[in-house]
Amino acid sequence: MLSSLATGYAAVRGYQQIIDTVAHNLANTNTIAFKERRISFHELPLETLRQRRLPHTGNNLPEPAVGTGTAPASLKTFFETGALDFSGNPFHLAIMGEGFFAVTRPDGSRAYTRAGAFSVDAAGFMVTSGGDRLVGVHNLHEKGMDSRDGSLSIASDGKVLFVSSAADGAIAQETLGTIPLYRFSNPQQLLPHEDNTLIPVEDSGPPQQGVPGEGGFGEIKQGYLEKANVDLSQQMVALILGQRSLQAAARAMVVADELWTLTLNVRA
């Protein structure tokens, strides 16, 4: 009976973790460039019936065994590209394919993100909503962009240009930087941080820099934002299954407890 309670508890704990993961995905369906997370489990060691002091047949057949439950194995993030949503904002960027933007944090360290809802701060830098500066773009105020007529153009290969018209009608282009992209050998190990950024750790591998559109890196789309890659219908189905399974596991614990109570009463 005690093993039944332990197995039921492992099931309840596992299904609760599934529900928590699904709830986290659902809560971020409107978060820019959010990536779906899925939890996986592994089976705990089996307990043979012989160990439970039941009669042994003496033959060479495999000993019958009973499961002891499951335990979480890993929490994986799926980095498939989400749908692109046109915003029309020239400072909004999306990545079509593999890669991350690099941003410089206030302490000088770097973080990585796919959330391209950038804007220009008072100092003239392209920044995230949390104030982290996008790597690869010069100070726009120092370039006089705010005092001249023209438009910002960011090509699919990351080149940042200020396009303006001269007095004679000629089109002038001035380079304001080049936005690189980065990837990791094991992005599953990247550490989630605030403002939808990721911090590299030893297990994720070092950042590998590349040119957008080359060497397997995705292209940059100006004026677009990447939506979350969460499938709402699948998450709702997973939530319902998790809740029903949790109820069944809890009921199994109640039945095991009732049987244990009956056994103690009989012995008494």
C-alpha positions as CSV (number, residue, x, y, z in Angstrom):
1,M,0.0,0.0,0.0
2,L,2.8,2.4,0.9
3,S,4.3,1.8,-2.6
4,S,1.0,2.6,-4.1
5,L,0.9,5.9,-2.2
6,A,4.4,6.7,-3.4
7,T,3.6,5.9,-7.0
8,G,0.5,8.0,-6.8
9,Y,2.3,10.9,-5.3
10,A,4.9,10.7,-8.1
11,A,2.1,10.8,-10.6
12,V,0.4,13.8,-9.0
13,R,3.7,15.7,-8.8
14,G,4.4,14.9,-12.5
15,Y,1.0,16.0,-13.8
16,Q,1.2,19.1,-11.7
17,Q,4.5,20.0,-13.4
18,I,2.9,19.4,-16.8
19,I,0.0,21.7,-15.9
20,D,2.4,24.4,-14.7
21,T,4.4,24.2,-17.9
22,V,1.3,24.4,-20.1
23,A,0.0,27.3,-18.0
24,H,3.3,29.1,-18.5
25,N,3.0,28.6,-22.3
26,L,-0.6,29.9,-22.3
27,A,0.3,32.9,-20.3
28,N,2.9,33.9,-22.9
29,T,0.9,33.4,-26.1
30,N,1.1,37.2,-26.6
31,T,4.7,37.6,-25.6
32,I,7.0,38.6,-28.5
33,A,9.1,35.7,-29.8
34,F,8.3,33.5,-26.8
35,K,9.3,29.8,-27.3
36,E,7.1,26.9,-26.2
37,R,8.4,24.7,-23.4
38,R,7.7,21.0,-22.9
39,I,8.6,18.8,-19.9
40,S,9.6,15.2,-20.3
41,F,9.8,12.4,-17.8
42,H,11.8,9.2,-17.2
43,E,10.7,6.0,-15.5
44,L,11.9,5.3,-12.0
45,P,13.6,1.9,-11.3
46,L,11.2,-1.0,-11.2
47,E,10.6,-3.0,-8.1
48,T,10.6,-6.8,-8.5
49,L,7.9,-8.7,-6.7
50,R,10.5,-11.0,-5.2
51,Q,11.9,-8.1,-3.2
52,R,8.4,-7.7,-1.7
53,R,8.8,-11.2,0.0
54,L,6.3,-13.0,-2.3
55,P,6.9,-16.7,-3.2
56,H,9.7,-17.3,-5.7
57,T,8.8,-19.9,-8.4
58,G,12.4,-21.1,-8.8
59,N,12.3,-21.1,-12.6
60,N,14.4,-19.0,-15.0
61,L,11.6,-16.7,-16.1
62,P,12.0,-13.0,-15.7
63,E,10.9,-11.9,-12.3
64,P,7.7,-9.9,-12.4
65,A,8.1,-6.2,-11.5
66,V,6.0,-3.2,-10.7
67,G,6.6,0.4,-11.6
68,T,7.4,3.0,-8.9
69,G,6.5,6.1,-10.8
70,T,8.2,8.7,-12.9
71,A,10.4,11.8,-12.3
72,P,11.1,14.9,-14.4
73,A,13.9,14.4,-16.9
74,S,14.2,17.7,-18.7
75,L,12.4,20.9,-19.6
76,K,13.0,21.7,-23.2
77,T,12.5,24.9,-25.2
78,F,11.4,24.6,-28.8
79,F,13.0,27.3,-30.9
80,E,10.9,26.9,-34.1
81,T,10.3,30.3,-35.7
82,G,6.9,31.8,-34.8
83,A,4.6,33.6,-37.3
84,L,5.7,37.1,-38.3
85,D,3.4,40.0,-37.5
86,F,3.8,43.3,-39.5
87,S,4.0,46.3,-37.3
88,G,5.4,49.0,-39.7
89,N,7.7,50.3,-37.0
90,P,11.2,50.7,-38.6
91,F,12.9,49.8,-35.3
92,H,11.0,46.5,-35.0
93,L,13.0,43.5,-36.2
94,A,12.3,39.8,-36.6
95,I,14.5,36.8,-37.5
96,M,13.2,34.4,-40.2
97,G,15.1,31.3,-39.3
98,E,17.9,30.5,-36.8
99,G,19.7,33.0,-34.7
100,F,19.6,35.5,-31.9
101,F,20.1,39.2,-31.5
102,A,22.9,40.2,-29.1
103,V,22.2,43.0,-26.6
104,T,24.5,44.7,-24.1
105,R,23.3,44.8,-20.6
106,P,23.9,47.8,-18.2
107,D,26.7,45.9,-16.5
108,G,28.5,45.4,-19.9
109,S,27.7,41.7,-20.2
110,R,25.8,40.3,-23.2
111,A,22.4,38.6,-23.4
112,Y,20.6,37.2,-26.4
113,T,17.1,37.5,-27.6
114,R,14.7,37.0,-30.5
115,A,12.3,39.6,-29.3
116,G,13.0,42.5,-31.7
117,A,10.6,45.2,-30.4
118,F,13.4,47.7,-30.3
119,S,13.2,51.5,-29.9
120,V,15.6,54.4,-29.6
121,D,16.4,55.7,-26.1
122,A,17.3,59.2,-25.1
123,A,21.0,58.5,-25.7
124,G,20.4,57.5,-29.3
125,F,20.9,53.7,-29.1
126,M,18.5,51.0,-30.3
127,V,17.4,49.2,-27.1
128,T,15.0,46.6,-25.8
129,S,12.1,47.4,-23.5
130,G,14.4,46.8,-20.6
131,G,17.1,49.2,-21.9
132,D,19.6,46.7,-23.2
133,R,21.4,48.0,-26.3
134,L,21.3,46.2,-29.6
135,V,24.8,45.1,-30.7
136,G,25.9,46.3,-34.2
137,V,24.1,49.7,-34.5
138,H,25.9,53.0,-34.0
139,N,24.6,55.8,-31.9
140,L,21.9,57.3,-34.1
141,H,22.0,60.7,-32.5
142,E,25.8,61.0,-33.0
143,K,25.1,60.3,-36.7
144,G,22.6,63.2,-36.8
145,M,19.8,60.9,-37.8
146,D,17.3,62.8,-35.6
147,S,18.2,66.2,-37.2
148,R,18.0,65.1,-40.9
149,D,15.2,64.1,-43.2
150,G,15.4,60.5,-44.2
151,S,14.5,57.0,-43.1
152,L,16.2,54.0,-41.4
153,S,16.6,50.9,-43.6
154,I,17.7,47.6,-42.2
155,A,18.5,45.0,-44.9
156,S,17.9,41.3,-44.6
157,D,21.7,40.8,-44.2
158,G,21.7,43.1,-41.1
159,K,23.2,46.3,-42.8
160,V,21.8,49.4,-41.2
161,L,21.5,52.3,-43.6
162,F,20.2,55.9,-43.3
163,V,18.6,56.8,-46.6
164,S,18.1,60.5,-47.4
165,S,17.6,62.7,-50.4
166,A,20.2,65.3,-51.4
167,A,19.2,68.8,-52.6
168,D,19.7,67.8,-56.2
169,G,17.3,64.8,-55.7
170,A,20.0,62.2,-55.5
171,I,19.6,59.4,-53.0
172,A,22.3,59.1,-50.3
173,Q,22.9,56.1,-48.1
174,E,25.0,56.2,-45.0
175,T,26.0,53.0,-43.1
176,L,25.1,53.1,-39.4
177,G,26.3,49.6,-38.6
178,T,25.7,45.9,-39.3
179,I,23.6,43.7,-37.0
180,P,25.1,40.2,-36.5
181,L,23.3,37.1,-35.4
182,Y,24.4,34.5,-33.0
183,R,23.7,30.8,-32.3
184,F,24.7,28.2,-29.8
185,S,25.6,24.5,-30.1
186,N,23.1,23.7,-27.3
187,P,20.5,26.4,-27.1
188,Q,18.4,24.3,-24.8
189,Q,20.8,25.1,-21.9
190,L,20.5,28.9,-22.3
191,L,19.4,30.5,-19.0
192,P,16.1,32.5,-19.3
193,H,16.5,36.0,-18.0
194,E,14.3,39.1,-17.6
195,D,12.8,40.9,-20.6
196,N,12.7,37.7,-22.7
197,T,16.5,37.5,-22.9
198,L,18.7,34.5,-22.6
199,I,22.1,34.2,-20.8
200,P,24.7,31.7,-22.1
201,V,26.2,29.2,-19.7
202,E,28.9,26.6,-20.0
203,D,26.6,23.8,-21.2
204,S,25.1,26.0,-23.9
205,G,28.4,26.5,-25.6
206,P,30.0,29.9,-26.6
207,P,28.1,32.2,-29.0
208,Q,28.9,31.7,-32.7
209,Q,28.6,34.9,-34.7
210,G,27.4,35.0,-38.3
211,V,25.9,37.1,-41.0
212,P,22.2,37.1,-41.4
213,G,21.1,35.0,-44.4
214,E,24.5,33.2,-44.6
215,G,25.8,29.9,-43.1
216,G,22.4,28.7,-41.9
217,F,21.5,31.9,-40.1
218,G,18.1,33.4,-40.7
219,E,17.3,36.7,-42.4
220,I,16.3,39.9,-40.7
221,K,12.9,41.4,-41.5
222,Q,12.4,45.1,-40.7
223,G,9.0,46.3,-39.6
224,Y,8.0,42.8,-38.3
225,L,7.7,41.1,-34.9
226,E,7.9,37.4,-34.3
227,K,4.9,36.0,-32.5
228,A,5.0,33.2,-29.9
229,N,5.3,29.8,-31.4
230,V,2.7,28.4,-29.0
231,D,-0.2,26.5,-30.5
232,L,-3.2,27.6,-28.4
233,S,-5.4,24.6,-29.3
234,Q,-2.7,22.0,-28.5
235,Q,-2.0,23.7,-25.2
236,M,-5.6,23.6,-24.2
237,V,-5.8,19.9,-25.0
238,A,-2.7,19.3,-23.0
239,L,-4.1,21.3,-20.1
240,I,-7.4,19.3,-20.1
241,L,-5.5,16.0,-20.3
242,G,-3.2,17.1,-17.5
243,Q,-6.0,18.1,-15.2
244,R,-7.9,14.8,-15.8
245,S,-4.8,12.7,-15.3
246,L,-4.1,14.6,-12.1
247,Q,-7.6,13.9,-10.8
248,A,-7.1,10.2,-11.6
249,A,-3.8,10.0,-9.8
250,A,-5.2,11.8,-6.8
251,R,-8.1,9.3,-6.8
252,A,-5.7,6.4,-6.9
253,M,-3.9,7.8,-3.8
254,V,-7.3,8.1,-2.0
255,V,-8.2,4.4,-2.8
256,A,-4.7,3.2,-1.7
257,D,-5.2,5.1,1.6
258,E,-8.6,3.6,2.1
259,L,-7.3,0.1,1.4
260,W,-4.4,0.7,3.9
261,T,-7.0,1.8,6.5
262,L,-9.0,-1.4,6.0
263,T,-5.9,-3.5,6.3
264,L,-4.9,-1.9,9.6
265,N,-8.5,-2.4,10.9
266,V,-8.5,-6.1,10.0
267,R,-5.1,-6.6,11.7
268,A,-6.5,-4.8,14.8
